[in-house]
Amino acid sequence: MSLLGPKVFPGFAKVNLYFRILGSEIDYSGDKPDSKHLVETLLYSLSLHDDVEINLDLGVSNEKEIVCEMNGVAGSKDIDNSHNLAVLAAELVLKCAKVKNYHLNININKNIPLGAGLAGGSSNAAAVIYGLHSLLPKNLQIAEDVLLEITRKLGTDIAFAYLTTKNYFEKNQERTVAIGSHFGEIVQEVEGCVDLRLKTKTFSKGISTPLSYSTFDMDFPNKISNLNTEKNIQNLIKGLQCGDFKKVKSNLFN
């Protein structure tokens, strides 16, 4: 069967309950060396999500086409597909799966605000990586370590977003918590955490991540967060696991 889908895959928003910058390091994994910040963070998924519908046709000949449409939050229709993480993710998955000819439709119903630090673009890419791979015939599916390498290649939040979507489908798990290390792309799941009732508030204008980092660098030339704080990621995790909300509150750091 050459027509696969349509099927909807959720891409979940996240917040950083703890985020500390530990320094910087040159990343050589991309097309050119890039200085990135080393972080220690605790990532916590939200129920807020975008719906990513994938429809793949492998019955075409001599054609490689990806069409991505976005609807929902203001500005979502103005995103250039050449910089769209969902499209870039699809291209990498199909390339690694050695799919030669295809027509792929991606329809994204946006609920996560743009530029809000909630991983809206990253969650879309993660949903495409997981969803597209799961739709492919068994003989075209690629190894899990290759999928994880794709998440790390595309962005620092995508590995966690991928884990969140994967847990939703394979574990029927609606909440994922994980420690993010290195640039944030190395994630270690934390189990047994209580659900928090969080209320998010976003600004009318999005906040640029590169601009946020450059502002931090000007304020902290050594590129290290205040390490004298008594707030501790392990104490935060203990609070989440035992339902000690006072300990959780006292160890939030961002």
ChimeraX attribute file (.defattr): number of C-alpha atoms within 10 A of each C-alpha:
attribute: neighborCount
match mode: 1-to-1
recipient: residues
	/A:1	7
	/A:2	12
	/A:3	15
	/A:4	18
	/A:5	17
	/A:6	16
	/A:7	15
	/A:8	18
	/A:9	24
	/A:10	25
	/A:11	32
	/A:12	31
	/A:13	26
	/A:14	27
	/A:15	19
	/A:16	20
	/A:17	19
	/A:18	22
	/A:19	20
	/A:20	21
	/A:21	20
	/A:22	19
	/A:23	17
	/A:24	16
	/A:25	14
	/A:26	12
	/A:27	14
	/A:28	10
	/A:29	10
	/A:30	9
	/A:31	7
	/A:32	8
	/A:33	11
	/A:34	12
	/A:35	10
	/A:36	14
	/A:37	21
	/A:38	19
	/A:39	21
	/A:40	18
	/A:41	24
	/A:42	28
	/A:43	25
	/A:44	23
	/A:45	22
	/A:46	22
	/A:47	13
	/A:48	14
	/A:49	22
	/A:50	25
	/A:51	20
	/A:52	26
	/A:53	22
	/A:54	22
	/A:55	19
	/A:56	20
	/A:57	17
	/A:58	18
	/A:59	13
	/A:60	14
	/A:61	10
	/A:62	8
	/A:63	12
	/A:64	15
	/A:65	14
	/A:66	16
	/A:67	12
	/A:68	18
	/A:69	16
	/A:70	16
	/A:71	15
	/A:72	14
	/A:73	13
	/A:74	11
	/A:75	11
	/A:76	18
	/A:77	15
	/A:78	10
	/A:79	11
	/A:80	10
	/A:81	15
	/A:82	9
	/A:83	9
	/A:84	15
	/A:85	22
	/A:86	24
	/A:87	21
	/A:88	18
	/A:89	26
	/A:90	24
	/A:91	18
	/A:92	17
	/A:93	21
	/A:94	21
	/A:95	11
	/A:96	16
	/A:97	17
	/A:98	12
	/A:99	14
	/A:100	13
	/A:101	16
	/A:102	20
	/A:103	17
	/A:104	23
	/A:105	19
	/A:106	23
	/A:107	18
	/A:108	24
	/A:109	19
	/A:110	22
	/A:111	19
	/A:112	25
	/A:113	23
	/A:114	21
	/A:115	17
	/A:116	20
	/A:117	18
	/A:118	23
	/A:119	25
	/A:120	27
	/A:121	24
	/A:122	28
	/A:123	31
	/A:124	31
	/A:125	30
	/A:126	36
	/A:127	31
	/A:128	29
	/A:129	27
	/A:130	23
	/A:131	25
	/A:132	25
	/A:133	21
	/A:134	14
	/A:135	18
	/A:136	19
	/A:137	11
	/A:138	9
	/A:139	7
	/A:140	15
	/A:141	18
	/A:142	17
	/A:143	11
	/A:144	11
	/A:145	9
	/A:146	13
	/A:147	22
	/A:148	19
	/A:149	12
	/A:150	22
	/A:151	24
	/A:152	19
	/A:153	16
	/A:154	20
	/A:155	16
	/A:156	20
	/A:157	26
	/A:158	29
	/A:159	26
	/A:160	33
	/A:161	30
	/A:162	26
	/A:163	20
	/A:164	29
	/A:165	28
	/A:166	20
	/A:167	15
	/A:168	18
	/A:169	14
	/A:170	8
	/A:171	9
	/A:172	10
	/A:173	12
	/A:174	15
	/A:175	20
	/A:176	25
	/A:177	27
	/A:178	21
	/A:179	23
	/A:180	24
	/A:181	18
	/A:182	19
	/A:183	22
	/A:184	23
	/A:185	22
	/A:186	16
	/A:187	20
	/A:188	15
	/A:189	14
	/A:190	16
	/A:191	13
	/A:192	13
	/A:193	17
	/A:194	16
	/A:195	14
	/A:196	13
	/A:197	7
	/A:198	9
	/A:199	6
	/A:200	9
	/A:201	7
	/A:202	13
	/A:203	10
	/A:204	10
	/A:205	10
	/A:206	12
	/A:207	14
	/A:208	12
	/A:209	12
	/A:210	9
	/A:211	10
	/A:212	10
	/A:213	15
	/A:214	14
	/A:215	12
	/A:216	16
	/A:217	16
	/A:218	10
	/A:219	12
	/A:220	12
	/A:221	11
	/A:222	12
	/A:223	18
	/A:224	18
	/A:225	18
	/A:226	11
	/A:227	11
	/A:228	6
	/A:229	9
	/A:230	11
	/A:231	17
	/A:232	16
	/A:233	21
	/A:234	12
	/A:235	16
	/A:236	23
	/A:237	26
	/A:238	15
	/A:239	20
	/A:240	23
	/A:241	17
	/A:242	13
	/A:243	16
	/A:244	14
	/A:245	15
	/A:246	11
	/A:247	17
	/A:248	22
	/A:249	14
	/A:250	14
	/A:251	21
	/A:252	17
	/A:253	18
	/A:254	12
